[in-house]
Amino acid sequence: MYASITETELKGTPVLAVTTKDGAQATISLLGGQVLHWKPAGGRPWLYLSDNAVLDGSVSIRGGIPVCFPQFANQGSLPKHGLVRTRMWTFIEQRDDKDHVMLTFGIANNPETEALWPHSFDLELTISVGGSRLDVELAITNNGYSSFAFTTALHTYLHVDEVELARLEGLKGKKYKDKLDGDAIKTEAHEALVVEDAVDRIYADATKPLRLIDGDRSLQIVHEQFPDVVVWNPWEEATKALADMPDRDFRRMLCVEAAVASQRIELEAENTWWGRQSLIDE
């Protein structure tokens, strides 16, 4: 064994706490199949988790990396962000070597999901922890007899020391839908996005690596198969309406999400789609 994996609880919810041989850490909740904490070896934690997060399944967990499926946000008739964020996932397997540990979790359709969305699916989330990297890969399999369409996202909450001083590079020239301006289509004009007010944007065809600069550290963000990037911060007034987030915490977080949000993916029967997000501490 090259990693320590402990089954424990957080606010009464089962989680797996991982520490690799080189000192990297991660915590994954079975509720939502959600990474809640990640600290690269020798570094500081990069994921935001609200101190007021609710972990009883009544709402999704505010922070970490929620999995949105089969609907992103309110882009359809299903509950916001879909059907799997407030349900229990199953721990499938562990694989490790001297460099990293990989944990795989799964969830499938059941009578509750079928009542809302009548399709047969199987999701696997594989999380790789080690060194300076966190890799999260989502695989979606259509187990039914006909195709279905979906949107999805890894709704990543990143921790920053002060959001107004953070800089997100790599989006210049990309078109985005501004959700706070009537879905107006705009073009990113800046070399680095600096958040100084509420932001809720879907950047289409944003497939190149991004870099988040947070004071004296930086994070490379790489997406594979996810064509879009969502950037979100609720800012002051909207945060006050969130019971599970302290009023001032909008300053400590920035969501940079790997997403399929601009256009739905049509997945044929017995086929699998996958997408991966890699966070690399620099």
C-alpha positions in Angstrom: 0.0 0.0 0.0 1.4 3.4 -1.0 -1.6 5.4 0.4 -3.6 5.6 3.5 -7.4 5.4 3.0 -9.6 5.8 6.0 -13.4 5.3 6.1 -14.8 8.0 8.3 -17.7 10.5 8.6 -18.1 14.2 8.1 -21.2 15.7 9.7 -22.6 12.1 9.8 -22.0 11.4 6.1 -19.6 8.6 5.1 -16.4 9.9 3.5 -13.0 8.4 2.4 -10.0 10.3 3.6 -6.9 9.7 1.5 -3.3 10.5 2.2 -0.6 9.5 -0.3 3.0 8.5 0.4 4.2 12.0 -0.7 1.6 13.8 1.5 -1.1 14.7 -0.9 -4.6 14.6 0.6 -8.2 14.3 -0.5 -11.5 13.6 1.0 -14.4 12.2 -1.0 -18.0 12.0 0.1 -20.2 9.0 -0.9 -23.1 11.5 -0.8 -22.9 13.0 -4.3 -19.7 11.1 -5.2 -18.1 14.4 -4.4 -14.4 15.4 -3.8 -14.6 17.8 -0.8 -11.0 18.5 -0.1 -7.7 18.3 -2.0 -4.3 19.4 -0.9 -1.3 18.7 -3.2 1.9 17.4 -1.7 3.7 20.2 -0.1 1.0 22.7 -0.9 -2.1 24.3 0.4 -5.7 23.2 -0.1 -7.2 24.2 -3.4 -10.9 23.3 -2.9 -13.5 25.5 -1.1 -16.0 23.8 1.2 -18.5 25.9 3.1 -18.4 25.7 6.9 -22.2 25.7 6.6 -22.4 22.9 4.1 -25.3 20.5 4.6 -24.4 16.8 4.3 -27.8 15.1 5.1 -28.8 14.7 1.4 -31.6 17.3 1.7 -29.6 19.7 -0.6 -26.4 19.4 -2.5 -23.1 19.9 -0.6 -21.9 23.5 -1.0 -18.3 23.1 -2.1 -15.7 20.7 -3.5 -16.5 19.2 -6.9 -20.2 18.4 -7.3 -21.2 16.2 -10.2 -24.0 17.6 -12.4 -26.0 15.1 -14.5 -28.1 14.8 -16.6 -28.9 18.5 -16.5 -26.6 21.4 -15.9 -28.1 24.2 -13.8 -31.8 24.9 -14.7 -31.4 24.1 -18.4 -34.3 21.8 -18.5 -37.2 20.5 -16.4 -35.2 18.4 -13.9 -34.1 19.6 -10.5 -31.2 22.1 -10.7 -28.0 20.4 -11.7 -29.7 17.1 -12.1 -30.2 13.9 -10.2 -27.0 12.6 -8.6 -25.7 15.3 -6.3 -27.9 14.4 -3.4 -27.8 10.6 -3.8 -25.4 8.0 -2.3 -22.7 6.6 -4.6 -21.0 3.3 -4.2 -17.2 2.9 -3.7 -16.2 0.4 -6.4 -12.4 0.0 -6.3 -9.0 1.3 -5.3 -5.8 1.1 -7.3 -2.5 2.7 -6.2 1.2 2.8 -6.9 4.1 4.8 -5.6 3.0 8.0 -7.5 -0.8 8.1 -7.0 -3.9 6.4 -5.8 -7.1 6.0 -7.9 -10.5 5.6 -6.4 -13.6 4.7 -8.5 -17.2 5.5 -7.4 -20.4 4.7 -9.2 -24.1 5.4 -9.3 -26.9 4.1 -11.6 -30.5 4.8 -12.3 -33.1 3.7 -9.8 -36.9 4.1 -9.4 -36.5 7.6 -8.0 -34.4 8.8 -10.9 -36.6 7.0 -13.4 -39.7 8.8 -12.1 -38.0 12.1 -13.1 -36.0 11.0 -16.1 -36.9 7.6 -17.7 -33.5 6.5 -18.8 -31.1 3.7 -17.8 -27.6 5.0 -17.0 -24.4 4.2 -15.2 -21.9 6.8 -14.0 -18.4 6.1 -12.9 -16.2 8.8 -11.3 -12.5 8.0 -11.0 -10.4 10.2 -8.8 -6.6 10.2 -9.0 -4.6 11.8 -6.2 -0.9 12.2 -5.9 1.9 14.7 -6.1 0.8 18.0 -7.5 -2.3 16.6 -9.4 -5.9 15.9 -8.9 -7.6 14.1 -11.8 -11.3 13.6 -11.9 -12.8 11.6 -14.7 -16.5 11.1 -15.3 -17.8 8.2 -17.5 -21.4 8.1 -18.5 -22.9 4.9 -20.0 -26.3 4.6 -21.7 -27.6 1.2 -20.6 -31.0 1.6 -22.3 -32.3 0.7 -25.7 -32.5 4.2 -27.1 -30.4 7.3 -27.1 -30.6 10.1 -24.5 -29.4 13.6 -24.4 -27.6 15.2 -21.4 -25.6 18.1 -20.1 -23.1 17.7 -17.3 -20.4 19.4 -15.3 -17.8 19.0 -12.6 -18.9 22.0 -10.6 -15.5 22.8 -9.1 -15.3 25.3 -6.2 -11.8 26.6 -5.9 -10.5 28.2 -2.8 -8.8 31.6 -3.2 -7.3 34.0 -0.6 -9.2 37.0 -2.0 -11.3 36.6 -5.2 -10.8 40.2 -6.3 -7.0 39.7 -6.4 -7.2 36.3 -8.2 -6.7 36.1 -12.0 -8.0 33.5 -14.3 -6.0 33.2 -17.5 -6.8 31.5 -20.8 -10.2 32.7 -21.8 -9.4 35.7 -23.9 -11.3 35.7 -27.2 -13.8 33.1 -26.1 -17.5 33.8 -26.5 -19.6 33.4 -23.4 -23.2 33.4 -22.4 -23.7 36.0 -19.6 -26.4 34.5 -17.4 -26.6 37.7 -15.4 -27.4 39.8 -18.6 -30.3 37.9 -20.1 -28.1 35.2 -21.7 -26.4 37.9 -23.9 -23.5 36.5 -26.0 -20.3 38.4 -25.4 -16.6 37.9 -26.0 -13.9 37.8 -23.3 -11.7 40.8 -24.0 -9.2 40.4 -21.2 -6.0 38.4 -20.9 -7.0 37.6 -17.3 -10.5 37.5 -15.9 -10.7 39.4 -12.6 -13.9 39.0 -10.6 -15.1 42.2 -9.0 -18.8 41.5 -9.0 -21.3 38.7 -9.5 -20.4 36.5 -12.4 -22.2 33.6 -14.0 -20.8 32.8 -17.5 -20.7 29.8 -19.8 -17.6 30.0 -22.1 -18.2 27.8 -25.2 -15.5 25.9 -26.9 -13.0 26.7 -24.2 -10.8 23.7 -24.4 -7.3 25.1 -23.8 -5.7 24.9 -20.4 -6.5 27.7 -17.9 -4.4 29.1 -15.1 -5.7 30.5 -11.8 -3.2 32.8 -10.1 -3.9 33.2 -6.4 -1.3 35.3 -4.7 2.0 33.5 -4.6 0.6 30.2 -6.1 -1.0 29.1 -9.3 -3.2 26.2 -10.5 -3.3 24.8 -14.0 -6.8 23.6 -15.0 -6.9 21.1 -17.9 -10.2 19.8 -19.4 -10.5 16.8 -21.7 -13.8 16.1 -23.6 -15.6 18.9 -21.7 -16.1 21.6 -24.4 -17.2 24.5 -22.1 -16.0 26.3 -19.0 -18.4 27.8 -16.4 -17.2 30.7 -14.2 -19.4 31.5 -11.2 -19.3 33.7 -8.1 -22.5 34.8 -6.4 -21.0 37.9 -4.9 -22.4 39.7 -1.8 -26.2 40.0 -2.2 -26.8 36.5 -3.7 -24.5 34.9 -1.0 -26.8 36.3 1.7 -29.6 34.3 0.2 -27.6 31.0 0.5 -28.3 29.5 3.9 -25.4 27.0 3.5 -22.7 29.6 2.8 -21.3 32.3 5.2 -22.1 35.8 4.0 -18.4 36.8 3.3 -17.3 33.5 1.8 -17.9 34.7 -1.8 -14.5 36.3 -1.3 -12.9 32.9 -0.7 -14.1 31.0 -3.7 -14.4 30.9 -7.4 -16.1 28.2 -9.4 -14.3 27.2 -12.5 -16.2 24.3 -13.9 -15.5 21.7 -16.6 -18.9 21.5 -18.4 -21.1 20.3 -21.3 -23.5 23.2 -21.1 -23.7 25.0 -24.5 -25.1 22.0 -26.3 -26.5 18.7 -25.2 -24.6 15.5 -26.0 -26.7 12.7 -27.6 -25.5 9.4 -26.3 -26.5 6.3 -28.2 -27.7 3.1 -26.5 -24.8 1.0 -25.1 -22.3 3.8 -25.6 -20.1 5.6 -23.1 -19.0 9.3 -23.0 -16.2 10.4 -20.7 -14.7 13.7 -19.7 -11.8 14.6 -17.4 -10.7 17.6 -15.4 -7.1 17.9 -14.1 -6.0 20.3 -11.4 -2.2 20.8 -11.3 -0.6 22.8 -8.5 2.3 24.9 -9.9 
